[in-house]
Amino acid sequence: MSRFFQQTTFGPNLAMINSWDYSANMTNAMASWIESQMIMTMPTYHREYFRKRVDGEVGNSAPYRNTNELLRSHHPCGKSSRWMRMAFREEDYGQEITATERFDGTILLSVAGVPRTVVNSWQRRNGADIGMGTFLFDCWIQEFRPNGELRIRIVAENRCIRVQGGNPAIFLPLSSNLFKNIDLPPLAGPTKNVYLANRFNLGGETHYLSNAFSSGQCKDLDPSDYNNLIGTTQDGSQFKYAGYIELNNNSLDHLRADGVREFMITGKELCANPAMTFANGECYIVLLLLVSFQMFQPSLFLRL
């Protein structure tokens, strides 16, 4: 029994050895004793601890693989907050785009009723006018960068068409209570696209603040403003705050039980949980092989 307790505890004492029931079947008694130790207290699992604290993956997008700073949640005026130059983005998929002619002949494009940009023309790729009205943003191929591929569905024709000029840049020379505008310092970037683990294009091309800045406009911002917040840089370029791809940290101060980080505004998940491996399984049985002078002897099962 002394040898058994040496292998299963931090060391035996006479009380442990003398209290053993030597009349019972030794093999069964040892197995029962080990099981009683395993269920005496609730186990702590390596995988549970690991997944609560680990960062998810962003796929093969190199700028983010080694630069966690660009994947943290931020105030719109904070360092590394993210901004998009193009009018339409992945988050708009499935929404309605409305084209409305303005007083000066330009065309206002809106998503779900919120102004996104003003363009001088609204034409098919072959140069034919698309016309005013409501269209669906649900076609398969889209590019979320300025002048990237843009396709819309003509409801009456029930088919997708390519828009000449592609995904337009944001240009909103108007005021509206449907969005808020703040002044921005120069932005860094653009960055490369953000990808899901399944490699689908998600965030699109973004710019970001190299340093935090403060202003009266920043102090007046409310989280309810973030969904439709337009920033204008000194050269007149306009960007939409891309808060929906800012991430809530999975940290000791903000634990997520499944280890996933999520979009700050929409709650969509960007980072998948790490795959289960030998290093983070919830419950593994490990057979320890202890060497004796005569043989390899399997001696103990441990639950991690």
Buried (B, 14 or more C-beta within 10 A) or exposed (E): BEEBBEEBEEEBEEEBEEEBEEEEEEEEBBEEBBEEEEEEEEEEBBBBEBBBEBBBBBBEBEBBEEEEEBBBBBBBBBBBBBBBBBBBBBBBEEBBBBBBEEEEEBBBBBBEEEBBBBBEEBBBEEEEEBEEEEBBBBBEEBBBBBEBBBBBBBEEEEEBBBBBBBBBBBBBEEEBEEBBBBEBBEBEBBBBBBBBBEEEBBBBBBBBBEEBBEEEBBEEBEEEBBBBBBBBBEEEBBBBBBBBBBBBBBEEEEEBEEBBBBBBBEEBBBBBBBEEEEEBEEEBEEEEEEEEEEEEEEBBEEEE
